[in-house]
Amino acid sequence: MAGGQRARWPGTPLTNAWLLAAAVLLITQGINAQKVQVDEGVEAYPTESVTLRCQFTGGGSTKLTQVSWIWEPVDGQRDNIAVFHPTYGQSFPNLLFKDRVTFLYTNLENPTIRISNLRMADAGRYTCEYATYPTGNEQGTTTLIMLAKPKNSADIVTVQAGTKSVVVAQCVAADSKPAASINWISSVRGNYSTSTTSGPDGTVTVRSEYRLVPTPDDNDKEVTCAVDQRTQERQWTKTLRLSVEYPPFVTISGYDHNWYVGRSNAELVCQVKANPPPTAITWKSASGPLPDSVVVENDRLTIRKVDDAVNTTFICEVKNKHGANSHRINVLVSEKQEQRKPPSTGAVIGGILGTLAVIGLIIGIIFYIRCRRDDGEGPPKHKPPPPVKGSSSTEMLTKPEPPTTSERAPLSPREVYYEPTGREPVTNLDDGSSGALNGGAPPGLDASAQEFKERADGHHGNDFDSSNHGAPAANISRGDSFVSPAMYV
């Protein structure tokens, strides 16, 4: 370094000494770990066998004296279970492993052992330790993990219907390692609780209870216990059917309200819903002993031949260990059989004929409409011209000639001109000598018409100026009339 100074460790001399010792120790352990090769950890099951491998790879000038396998079930406890010496041979000092431990090879370089008939208590650390010269002891440690598959079971708990929550099913995953987990799958409303218990050999037992408030409807419903644990290839499941007990529910069927004198083999059935099944089914009559024509067989009551004695109330009474229940039905016997008449033939025929008539009417209407359409009849497709204002025959005969095209007054945009196509025929009602009397126009009116026309020619359309024309002609008789040369609309 510059100035001839030597490099120094930072800190005090004591600190530097400790750091140097720690570094040497770490290096030594790393070398030792490399010389003895073992598996870091292995897993095994009870009653099976496991192989613990060990091999010395240091070589060189190191001399191997002896190799030992040391078992550590818990921290602080070390027990020799197998020793091999090239001169003195093999030794198995621990009685717990006697006849269960063997060396696979008879040499120091590969002292691999096998442990058979494993127990859960065999779990722990196994150290392969060499006695060497001149380096001293060298070792490697393997952890043996014991696994245990759970012993699974599930059972129902028979309960009685009530109002309190009770246990209706149980599921257990016993003696497993690691602990299992339990779940429930159910279509009924309930809940479950789980508890865990550890065994002396390290195994764990898990118990789960399914609870609900049981009702008769819950009987025979399904619940499924599902167990998961790492040693299982798949989830374990078991489906259970709940057992809820309750007193009987009773109903009677078979009565059709048509029991008449002389009817044979009429039957009533006592229908029962109960858990457990009924211990007794009894038929009774409200009026006393059962009629002589009645035959009882378990839940069935048969009347061989109905008579007036059957006109009574029948009672079915059912019992089981939780109680009794009954149902009754009143039977009314008529003198004659009730006739349920089918529809009369006349009504059926009338309905058919009515339907055919309606169908024929519809077909006729359709045919008529098509014929009208083919004949071309129907509403006009264009608007006809407005009709000409009516007048007397005398007026039509005496009207002057229509003006020519050059004489017509100009029309406004809203005016329409209609030109007659010919003269009206002369009738014997018109007389030239008495034109005024017969409706003809007096001579004096021709001048007025001419003046009206001239004024119209001087204006556009009907836009007349009231200051340019005088009062209308007077002294026209009531019967006089005239027709203007042209009609303006």
Beta strands, then each sheet from edge to edge (+ up, - down):
strand 1: 36-38
strand 2: 41-44
strand 3: 50-52
strand 4: 54-56
strand 5: 63-72
strand 6: 79-85
strand 7: 89-91
strand 8: 101-103
strand 9: 113-115
strand 10: 124-133
strand 11: 136-146
strand 12: 151-156
strand 13: 159-160
strand 14: 166-176
strand 15: 181-186
strand 16: 191-198
strand 17: 204-212
strand 18: 222-228
strand 19: 236-241
strand 20: 244-253
strand 21: 259-260
strand 22: 264-275
strand 23: 280-285
strand 24: 294-297
strand 25: 300-305
strand 26: 313-320
strand 27: 323-330
strand 28: 333-334
strand 29: 417-418
strand 30: 487-488
sheet 1: 1+ 4-
sheet 2: 2+ 11+ 10- 5+ 6- 7+
sheet 3: 3+ 9- 8+
sheet 4: 12+ 14- 17+ 16-
sheet 5: 13+ 20+ 22- 25+ 24-
sheet 6: 15+ 18- 19+
sheet 7: 21+ 28+
sheet 8: 23+ 26- 27+
sheet 9: 29+ 30-
end
